[in-house]
Each structure stands twice: as C-alpha cells, then as structure tokens.
Amino acid sequence: MPGIHRILSAAVFALSALPAAQALAEYPDKPIRFVVPFAAGSATDQLARAIGQAVTVDSKVTVVVDNKPGANGFIAASDVAKASADGYTVLITTNTTHAANEHLFRKLPYDPVKDYTPVTALGRGGQIMVVNPQLPVRTVGEFIALAKKQPGKLSFGSGSSSSRIAGELFQQMAHVELLHVPYKSNPLAVTDLLGNQIQMMITDTATGLPQVKSGKLRALGVSGKTRSPLAPDVPTIDEAGVKGYEMSYWFAAYAPAGTPPAVVNKLNAMLVKAARSDTAASFYQGTGTEVFTSTPAELARFQQQESAKWGRIIKAANIQPE
C-alpha cells in the first residue's frame, strides 16, 4: 500500500504542476503592463514606450504603458509591489525608487528589495543643467555669481530623486543657497521653467535637451564626466568650475516578488533583446542613453551597490530624510 500511496502522490503532484508548466509555455499570451513612476514625456516614459514597442514587434504581445506619477515614485512602486506575480506587471523605473528613496524618506510604503524580483537593467545616462533664457546668465560661473548675490532667491525644480539630488549636490559644491521646488515629474518642472516660475533645473537629457535645441531653454552644463555627444558645445559642470561634480542615473525593470524564476528569465530575455533592438535604438541614440542590460542576479548586486552610493551622496549633500 505505501507504494500505491507514493504513486498516487506523484500523480497528484504531476497533475498540479501541469497548469503552471502550461502557463509558462504560453507566457506571454496576454498584454503586459509597464508601470512607470513618472509622467508621459519623461525619460523613463520614453524608455518604457521604446522597449514596449520593441517587445511588441518581436513577440507580437501588446505592451501597455501605465503612467502613475507622483509621491517620488511611491504610487507606481506600491502598485507593482501589490500586483500578481505572474510576469504581466513590470515596473520600469530608476534609481529614484530603488536606490535613493530609502535614504530620502524615513518610511517607504514599499520595500525596494523584498517587494520585487529584479529582471534587468535597461540603461544609464547623464543630466543637463538648464535655465530660463530670461535669466541673465550664460555659464555655470555666472549662475553661481548671481545666486551668491541673491541667496535663497533663485529656485530649482525637480521631478525625480536624480534631479533633486543633482540640484542639492550643486548647492553644496558651488556654495550657493537655492530654493527647491518639487514636482511629480521632470516634464512638469520643465513646463514651469519655460514659464519662468522657477529659474533652473538639472534634468535628464531626454527631457531637457529638446528644449535647449528649440531655443526655449539655455544649457549651462552636463552632469557627466565627459561632454554629451548630443551637445558637444556644452561643458561638463565639473569643467565649468564646480570641480568634482558628477551625477548620473539608471533605468531598470522589476517584477513583483514571488514571480516564478522561469517567467523572470523569459521576461529578462525579452527585455534585453528589446533594449538592444533597432526598434529601441532611436531612444538610446536620441537621448544619449547608454544601453545597459544585466541578468536578474547582476541587477540585484548593482542595486545594492547603487543604494550604498546614493546613501553616501545624500548624506554628503546634508539632505535630511523626510
């Protein structure tokens, strides 16, 4: 009889495993939702749409981009953390939600490690310092001089942790006092910069550079170690006088915690292929974003390193957790 019980148990297990195996074999067989923590037009939104289009072209699976801006990414991150762990909800995000927020806020409504399964890194890039053309400055040095004449009078906007910390770090390293104005997303801050409601911001190149090229904003510097090939005449903030200044950001994809490893691996393969496709190339080349992909394990390690790095930057900038 024990032998019969073992046979029956094995049969029951095999039958119970069939739906899961079948689901994996068919994955993906319905639309995938990309949740983005920033508004339409932001760099993360543009990336999500480029990757989504590439996935659709390659696999014929529809990708729906769901923008949930606001609260420093809390809304989108929480949405994905609570979603079904089936591979059909993916957070397309940045270091804002998964490296910086834990150091900027005393309490988060999500755990950036425990609530997610890393899928792949998707890219990294630099930022650009822009001002309203009505401001009588044409260089970083002139902006610093004006800010020192009017301490606390000039304002800078930010719609992401990368943008905010870039501005805060600039204050610290340039020894100026600026007024910080927070926004739900960088495009919203750019709108107020165009209207002269704020005077400056350091934003992702994808959001800021088109406004510079159209003549609506003036570029003073870029945040990377080297000049951007998309704006070779714009100096780095470091070479413009703030020695040692450097800020960058990264994009990555995460699934809810508990997503089956086989589904994660299939999703990883789809997204890595999409990031390196001709379909997505226009985003990367047009925004100066570096294609940067990884395995799930590599992303987990990278996130851990980046969290420590952003913690050091935030502490050095003397930003107190809210």
TORKOL-4160 file (C-alpha; in steps of 0.2 Angstrom, whole numbers, padded with zeros to 4 digits, m for minus):
322
<pt num="1" X="0000" Y="0000" Z="0000"/>
<pt num="2" X="0014" Y="0013" Z="0004"/>
<pt num="3" X="0020" Y="0010" Z="m0014"/>
<pt num="4" X="0002" Y="0014" Z="m0021"/>
<pt num="5" X="0002" Y="0030" Z="m0010"/>
<pt num="6" X="0018" Y="0036" Z="m0017"/>
<pt num="7" X="0012" Y="0033" Z="m0035"/>
<pt num="8" X="m0004" Y="0042" Z="m0031"/>
<pt num="9" X="0005" Y="0057" Z="m0023"/>
<pt num="10" X="0017" Y="0058" Z="m0038"/>
<pt num="11" X="0002" Y="0058" Z="m0050"/>
<pt num="12" X="m0007" Y="0071" Z="m0040"/>
<pt num="13" X="0009" Y="0082" Z="m0040"/>
<pt num="14" X="0012" Y="0080" Z="m0059"/>
<pt num="15" X="m0006" Y="0085" Z="m0062"/>
<pt num="16" X="m0005" Y="0100" Z="m0051"/>
<pt num="17" X="0011" Y="0105" Z="m0060"/>
<pt num="18" X="0003" Y="0105" Z="m0077"/>
<pt num="19" X="m0006" Y="0122" Z="m0076"/>
<pt num="20" X="0010" Y="0130" Z="m0070"/>
<pt num="21" X="0020" Y="0122" Z="m0084"/>
<pt num="22" X="0007" Y="0126" Z="m0097"/>
<pt num="23" X="0006" Y="0144" Z="m0091"/>
<pt num="24" X="0025" Y="0146" Z="m0093"/>
<pt num="25" X="0025" Y="0138" Z="m0110"/>
<pt num="26" X="0011" Y="0150" Z="m0116"/>
<pt num="27" X="0019" Y="0166" Z="m0107"/>
<pt num="28" X="0016" Y="0179" Z="m0113"/>
<pt num="29" X="m0001" Y="0176" Z="m0120"/>
<pt num="30" X="m0009" Y="0192" Z="m0115"/>
<pt num="31" X="m0004" Y="0211" Z="m0114"/>
<pt num="32" X="0010" Y="0215" Z="m0102"/>
<pt num="33" X="0008" Y="0231" Z="m0092"/>
<pt num="34" X="0023" Y="0243" Z="m0089"/>
<pt num="35" X="0020" Y="0254" Z="m0074"/>
<pt num="36" X="0031" Y="0270" Z="m0075"/>
<pt num="37" X="0033" Y="0281" Z="m0059"/>
<pt num="38" X="0034" Y="0297" Z="m0069"/>
<pt num="39" X="0023" Y="0307" Z="m0081"/>
<pt num="40" X="0021" Y="0305" Z="m0100"/>
<pt num="41" X="0036" Y="0313" Z="m0109"/>
<pt num="42" X="0049" Y="0309" Z="m0095"/>
<pt num="43" X="0064" Y="0299" Z="m0099"/>
<pt num="44" X="0058" Y="0284" Z="m0091"/>
<pt num="45" X="0041" Y="0285" Z="m0100"/>
<pt num="46" X="0050" Y="0287" Z="m0117"/>
<pt num="47" X="0061" Y="0272" Z="m0112"/>
<pt num="48" X="0046" Y="0261" Z="m0107"/>
<pt num="49" X="0037" Y="0265" Z="m0124"/>
<pt num="50" X="0053" Y="0261" Z="m0134"/>
<pt num="51" X="0055" Y="0245" Z="m0125"/>
<pt num="52" X="0037" Y="0241" Z="m0126"/>
<pt num="53" X="0036" Y="0244" Z="m0145"/>
<pt num="54" X="0052" Y="0233" Z="m0147"/>
<pt num="55" X="0044" Y="0219" Z="m0137"/>
<pt num="56" X="0028" Y="0220" Z="m0147"/>
<pt num="57" X="0037" Y="0220" Z="m0164"/>
<pt num="58" X="0047" Y="0204" Z="m0159"/>
<pt num="59" X="0034" Y="0194" Z="m0149"/>
<pt num="60" X="0018" Y="0201" Z="m0156"/>
<pt num="61" X="0012" Y="0204" Z="m0137"/>
<pt num="62" X="0004" Y="0221" Z="m0133"/>
<pt num="63" X="0013" Y="0231" Z="m0120"/>
<pt num="64" X="0003" Y="0244" Z="m0111"/>
<pt num="65" X="0012" Y="0259" Z="m0103"/>
<pt num="66" X="0003" Y="0264" Z="m0087"/>
<pt num="67" X="0010" Y="0281" Z="m0080"/>
<pt num="68" X="0007" Y="0283" Z="m0061"/>
<pt num="69" X="0017" Y="0299" Z="m0057"/>
<pt num="70" X="0019" Y="0307" Z="m0040"/>
<pt num="71" X="0025" Y="0305" Z="m0022"/>
<pt num="72" X="0043" Y="0302" Z="m0028"/>
<pt num="73" X="0038" Y="0286" Z="m0036"/>
<pt num="74" X="0028" Y="0279" Z="m0021"/>
<pt num="75" X="0012" Y="0276" Z="m0031"/>
<pt num="76" X="0019" Y="0266" Z="m0045"/>
<pt num="77" X="0031" Y="0256" Z="m0034"/>
<pt num="78" X="0017" Y="0252" Z="m0022"/>
<pt num="79" X="0005" Y="0247" Z="m0037"/>
<pt num="80" X="0018" Y="0234" Z="m0043"/>
<pt num="81" X="0023" Y="0228" Z="m0026"/>
<pt num="82" X="0004" Y="0223" Z="m0024"/>
<pt num="83" X="0002" Y="0216" Z="m0041"/>
<pt num="84" X="0000" Y="0197" Z="m0046"/>
<pt num="85" X="0017" Y="0189" Z="m0048"/>
<pt num="86" X="0014" Y="0182" Z="m0065"/>
<pt num="87" X="0025" Y="0192" Z="m0076"/>
<pt num="88" X="0011" Y="0203" Z="m0083"/>
<pt num="89" X="0015" Y="0218" Z="m0072"/>
<pt num="90" X="0033" Y="0226" Z="m0073"/>
<pt num="91" X="0039" Y="0241" Z="m0065"/>
<pt num="92" X="0050" Y="0252" Z="m0077"/>
<pt num="93" X="0059" Y="0263" Z="m0065"/>
<pt num="94" X="0075" Y="0272" Z="m0060"/>
<pt num="95" X="0087" Y="0274" Z="m0045"/>
<pt num="96" X="0074" Y="0285" Z="m0038"/>
<pt num="97" X="0063" Y="0271" Z="m0032"/>
<pt num="98" X="0076" Y="0258" Z="m0029"/>
<pt num="99" X="0092" Y="0267" Z="m0023"/>
<pt num="100" X="0088" Y="0285" Z="m0017"/>
<pt num="101" X="0071" Y="0285" Z="m0009"/>
<pt num="102" X="0076" Y="0274" Z="0005"/>
<pt num="103" X="0089" Y="0287" Z="0010"/>
<pt num="104" X="0077" Y="0302" Z="0007"/>
<pt num="105" X="0062" Y="0296" Z="0017"/>
<pt num="106" X="0061" Y="0289" Z="0035"/>
<pt num="107" X="0047" Y="0277" Z="0029"/>
<pt num="108" X="0043" Y="0270" Z="0012"/>
<pt num="109" X="0026" Y="0261" Z="0008"/>
<pt num="110" X="0036" Y="0248" Z="m0001"/>
<pt num="111" X="0052" Y="0238" Z="0002"/>
<pt num="112" X="0064" Y="0241" Z="m0013"/>
<pt num="113" X="0072" Y="0224" Z="m0011"/>
<pt num="114" X="0059" Y="0212" Z="m0003"/>
<pt num="115" X="0044" Y="0218" Z="m0013"/>
<pt num="116" X="0052" Y="0215" Z="m0030"/>
<pt num="117" X="0061" Y="0202" Z="m0041"/>
<pt num="118" X="0075" Y="0211" Z="m0052"/>
<pt num="119" X="0073" Y="0207" Z="m0070"/>
<pt num="120" X="0086" Y="0218" Z="m0079"/>
<pt num="121" X="0095" Y="0234" Z="m0080"/>
<pt num="122" X="0089" Y="0244" Z="m0095"/>
<pt num="123" X="0101" Y="0260" Z="m0097"/>
<pt num="124" X="0110" Y="0274" Z="m0089"/>
<pt num="125" X="0114" Y="0292" Z="m0093"/>
<pt num="126" X="0118" Y="0309" Z="m0088"/>
<pt num="127" X="0108" Y="0325" Z="m0084"/>
<pt num="128" X="0109" Y="0343" Z="m0091"/>
<pt num="129" X="0108" Y="0360" Z="m0081"/>
<pt num="130" X="0096" Y="0371" Z="m0089"/>
<pt num="131" X="0090" Y="0389" Z="m0086"/>
<pt num="132" X="0076" Y="0400" Z="m0092"/>
<pt num="133" X="0084" Y="0411" Z="m0106"/>
<pt num="134" X="0077" Y="0427" Z="m0097"/>
<pt num="135" X="0089" Y="0423" Z="m0083"/>
<pt num="136" X="0105" Y="0434" Z="m0087"/>
<pt num="137" X="0117" Y="0420" Z="m0086"/>
<pt num="138" X="0126" Y="0410" Z="m0100"/>
<pt num="139" X="0138" Y="0400" Z="m0089"/>
<pt num="140" X="0139" Y="0390" Z="m0073"/>
<pt num="141" X="0150" Y="0403" Z="m0066"/>
<pt num="142" X="0138" Y="0417" Z="m0070"/>
<pt num="143" X="0124" Y="0407" Z="m0062"/>
<pt num="144" X="0134" Y="0404" Z="m0046"/>
<pt num="145" X="0139" Y="0423" Z="m0045"/>
<pt num="146" X="0120" Y="0428" Z="m0047"/>
<pt num="147" X="0115" Y="0415" Z="m0034"/>
<pt num="148" X="0128" Y="0422" Z="m0022"/>
<pt num="149" X="0121" Y="0439" Z="m0024"/>
<pt num="150" X="0103" Y="0433" Z="m0021"/>
<pt num="151" X="0105" Y="0419" Z="m0008"/>
<pt num="152" X="0088" Y="0409" Z="m0007"/>
<pt num="153" X="0080" Y="0419" Z="m0021"/>
<pt num="154" X="0084" Y="0408" Z="m0036"/>
<pt num="155" X="0074" Y="0392" Z="m0037"/>
<pt num="156" X="0077" Y="0375" Z="m0045"/>
<pt num="157" X="0064" Y="0362" Z="m0049"/>
<pt num="158" X="0065" Y="0343" Z="m0048"/>
<pt num="159" X="0053" Y="0329" Z="m0053"/>
<pt num="160" X="0064" Y="0314" Z="m0048"/>
<pt num="161" X="0077" Y="0310" Z="m0034"/>
<pt num="162" X="0090" Y="0310" Z="m0048"/>
<pt num="163" X="0085" Y="0328" Z="m0052"/>
<pt num="164" X="0083" Y="0334" Z="m0034"/>
<pt num="165" X="0100" Y="0327" Z="m0028"/>
<pt num="166" X="0109" Y="0334" Z="m0043"/>
<pt num="167" X="0102" Y="0351" Z="m0038"/>
<pt num="168" X="0106" Y="0348" Z="m0020"/>
<pt num="169" X="0123" Y="0342" Z="m0023"/>
<pt num="170" X="0126" Y="0358" Z="m0034"/>
<pt num="171" X="0121" Y="0369" Z="m0020"/>
<pt num="172" X="0133" Y="0360" Z="m0008"/>
<pt num="173" X="0148" Y="0360" Z="m0020"/>
<pt num="174" X="0145" Y="0378" Z="m0028"/>
<pt num="175" X="0142" Y="0385" Z="m0010"/>
<pt num="176" X="0126" Y="0393" Z="m0015"/>
<pt num="177" X="0108" Y="0394" Z="m0007"/>
<pt num="178" X="0094" Y="0390" Z="m0019"/>
<pt num="179" X="0075" Y="0386" Z="m0016"/>
<pt num="180" X="0070" Y="0369" Z="m0020"/>
<pt num="181" X="0053" Y="0366" Z="m0029"/>
<pt num="182" X="0047" Y="0348" Z="m0030"/>
<pt num="183" X="0036" Y="0342" Z="m0044"/>
<pt num="184" X="0028" Y="0325" Z="m0048"/>
<pt num="185" X="0039" Y="0323" Z="m0064"/>
<pt num="186" X="0053" Y="0332" Z="m0073"/>
<pt num="187" X="0042" Y="0337" Z="m0088"/>
<pt num="188" X="0030" Y="0346" Z="m0076"/>
<pt num="189" X="0045" Y="0356" Z="m0069"/>
<pt num="190" X="0051" Y="0360" Z="m0086"/>
<pt num="191" X="0034" Y="0367" Z="m0090"/>
<pt num="192" X="0036" Y="0379" Z="m0075"/>
<pt num="193" X="0054" Y="0383" Z="m0080"/>
<pt num="194" X="0048" Y="0388" Z="m0098"/>
<pt num="195" X="0036" Y="0399" Z="m0089"/>
<pt num="196" X="0049" Y="0407" Z="m0078"/>
<pt num="197" X="0041" Y="0401" Z="m0062"/>
<pt num="198" X="0057" Y="0393" Z="m0057"/>
<pt num="199" X="0074" Y="0398" Z="m0063"/>
<pt num="200" X="0085" Y="0382" Z="m0065"/>
<pt num="201" X="0084" Y="0363" Z="m0065"/>
<pt num="202" X="0096" Y="0349" Z="m0068"/>
<pt num="203" X="0086" Y="0336" Z="m0078"/>
<pt num="204" X="0088" Y="0320" Z="m0088"/>
<pt num="205" X="0095" Y="0324" Z="m0106"/>
<pt num="206" X="0079" Y="0316" Z="m0114"/>
<pt num="207" X="0068" Y="0329" Z="m0106"/>
<pt num="208" X="0079" Y="0345" Z="m0106"/>
<pt num="209" X="0089" Y="0344" Z="m0122"/>
<pt num="210" X="0075" Y="0345" Z="m0134"/>
<pt num="211" X="0070" Y="0362" Z="m0126"/>
<pt num="212" X="0088" Y="0368" Z="m0127"/>
<pt num="213" X="0089" Y="0363" Z="m0146"/>
<pt num="214" X="0072" Y="0373" Z="m0149"/>
<pt num="215" X="0080" Y="0388" Z="m0141"/>
<pt num="216" X="0067" Y="0388" Z="m0126"/>
<pt num="217" X="0079" Y="0384" Z="m0113"/>
<pt num="218" X="0098" Y="0388" Z="m0111"/>
<pt num="219" X="0110" Y="0374" Z="m0106"/>
<pt num="220" X="0124" Y="0378" Z="m0094"/>
<pt num="221" X="0132" Y="0361" Z="m0091"/>
<pt num="222" X="0130" Y="0342" Z="m0091"/>
<pt num="223" X="0132" Y="0332" Z="m0076"/>
<pt num="224" X="0143" Y="0318" Z="m0083"/>
<pt num="225" X="0162" Y="0315" Z="m0083"/>
<pt num="226" X="0163" Y="0319" Z="m0101"/>
<pt num="227" X="0153" Y="0330" Z="m0113"/>
<pt num="228" X="0137" Y="0323" Z="m0121"/>
<pt num="229" X="0139" Y="0319" Z="m0140"/>
<pt num="230" X="0122" Y="0326" Z="m0142"/>
<pt num="231" X="0128" Y="0343" Z="m0135"/>
<pt num="232" X="0147" Y="0344" Z="m0138"/>
<pt num="233" X="0147" Y="0363" Z="m0135"/>
<pt num="234" X="0140" Y="0361" Z="m0118"/>
<pt num="235" X="0154" Y="0359" Z="m0105"/>
<pt num="236" X="0153" Y="0347" Z="m0090"/>
<pt num="237" X="0148" Y="0356" Z="m0074"/>
<pt num="238" X="0165" Y="0350" Z="m0067"/>
<pt num="239" X="0175" Y="0359" Z="m0081"/>
<pt num="240" X="0163" Y="0374" Z="m0079"/>
<pt num="241" X="0170" Y="0377" Z="m0062"/>
<pt num="242" X="0162" Y="0365" Z="m0049"/>
<pt num="243" X="0177" Y="0353" Z="m0048"/>
<pt num="244" X="0172" Y="0335" Z="m0045"/>
<pt num="245" X="0154" Y="0337" Z="m0049"/>
<pt num="246" X="0146" Y="0321" Z="m0057"/>
<pt num="247" X="0128" Y="0314" Z="m0057"/>
<pt num="248" X="0121" Y="0300" Z="m0067"/>
<pt num="249" X="0105" Y="0289" Z="m0067"/>
<pt num="250" X="0100" Y="0272" Z="m0072"/>
<pt num="251" X="0084" Y="0263" Z="m0078"/>
<pt num="252" X="0079" Y="0245" Z="m0073"/>
<pt num="253" X="0064" Y="0233" Z="m0074"/>
<pt num="254" X="0057" Y="0224" Z="m0059"/>
<pt num="255" X="0043" Y="0211" Z="m0057"/>
<pt num="256" X="0033" Y="0208" Z="m0041"/>
<pt num="257" X="0041" Y="0197" Z="m0028"/>
<pt num="258" X="0037" Y="0179" Z="m0030"/>
<pt num="259" X="0037" Y="0179" Z="m0049"/>
<pt num="260" X="0042" Y="0162" Z="m0055"/>
<pt num="261" X="0061" Y="0161" Z="m0060"/>
<pt num="262" X="0056" Y="0153" Z="m0076"/>
<pt num="263" X="0045" Y="0168" Z="m0080"/>
<pt num="264" X="0058" Y="0181" Z="m0074"/>
<pt num="265" X="0071" Y="0173" Z="m0086"/>
<pt num="266" X="0059" Y="0173" Z="m0100"/>
<pt num="267" X="0055" Y="0191" Z="m0097"/>
<pt num="268" X="0073" Y="0196" Z="m0095"/>
<pt num="269" X="0077" Y="0188" Z="m0112"/>
<pt num="270" X="0063" Y="0198" Z="m0120"/>
<pt num="271" X="0068" Y="0215" Z="m0112"/>
<pt num="272" X="0087" Y="0213" Z="m0115"/>
<pt num="273" X="0083" Y="0209" Z="m0133"/>
<pt num="274" X="0071" Y="0224" Z="m0134"/>
<pt num="275" X="0084" Y="0236" Z="m0127"/>
<pt num="276" X="0097" Y="0230" Z="m0140"/>
<pt num="277" X="0085" Y="0231" Z="m0155"/>
<pt num="278" X="0084" Y="0243" Z="m0169"/>
<pt num="279" X="0067" Y="0247" Z="m0164"/>
<pt num="280" X="0073" Y="0255" Z="m0147"/>
<pt num="281" X="0089" Y="0262" Z="m0154"/>
<pt num="282" X="0081" Y="0279" Z="m0158"/>
<pt num="283" X="0078" Y="0282" Z="m0140"/>
<pt num="284" X="0095" Y="0277" Z="m0134"/>
<pt num="285" X="0104" Y="0287" Z="m0148"/>
<pt num="286" X="0092" Y="0301" Z="m0147"/>
<pt num="287" X="0094" Y="0304" Z="m0129"/>
<pt num="288" X="0112" Y="0299" Z="m0126"/>
<pt num="289" X="0107" Y="0285" Z="m0115"/>
<pt num="290" X="0119" Y="0270" Z="m0114"/>
<pt num="291" X="0112" Y="0253" Z="m0117"/>
<pt num="292" X="0115" Y="0244" Z="m0100"/>
<pt num="293" X="0107" Y="0227" Z="m0098"/>
<pt num="294" X="0110" Y="0213" Z="m0085"/>
<pt num="295" X="0105" Y="0196" Z="m0078"/>
<pt num="296" X="0092" Y="0197" Z="m0063"/>
<pt num="297" X="0106" Y="0192" Z="m0051"/>
<pt num="298" X="0118" Y="0206" Z="m0058"/>
<pt num="299" X="0104" Y="0219" Z="m0056"/>
<pt num="300" X="0101" Y="0214" Z="m0038"/>
<pt num="301" X="0120" Y="0216" Z="m0034"/>
<pt num="302" X="0120" Y="0233" Z="m0044"/>
<pt num="303" X="0105" Y="0239" Z="m0035"/>
<pt num="304" X="0114" Y="0235" Z="m0018"/>
<pt num="305" X="0130" Y="0245" Z="m0023"/>
<pt num="306" X="0120" Y="0259" Z="m0030"/>
<pt num="307" X="0109" Y="0261" Z="m0014"/>
<pt num="308" X="0125" Y="0262" Z="m0004"/>
<pt num="309" X="0132" Y="0275" Z="m0016"/>
<pt num="310" X="0116" Y="0286" Z="m0016"/>
<pt num="311" X="0116" Y="0285" Z="0003"/>
<pt num="312" X="0133" Y="0292" Z="0003"/>
<pt num="313" X="0129" Y="0306" Z="m0009"/>
<pt num="314" X="0113" Y="0311" Z="0000"/>
<pt num="315" X="0122" Y="0311" Z="0017"/>
<pt num="316" X="0137" Y="0322" Z="0009"/>
<pt num="317" X="0124" Y="0334" Z="0002"/>
<pt num="318" X="0117" Y="0336" Z="0020"/>
<pt num="319" X="0099" Y="0331" Z="0015"/>
<pt num="320" X="0089" Y="0326" Z="0030"/>
<pt num="321" X="0076" Y="0311" Z="0027"/>
<pt num="322" X="0058" Y="0317" Z="0027"/>
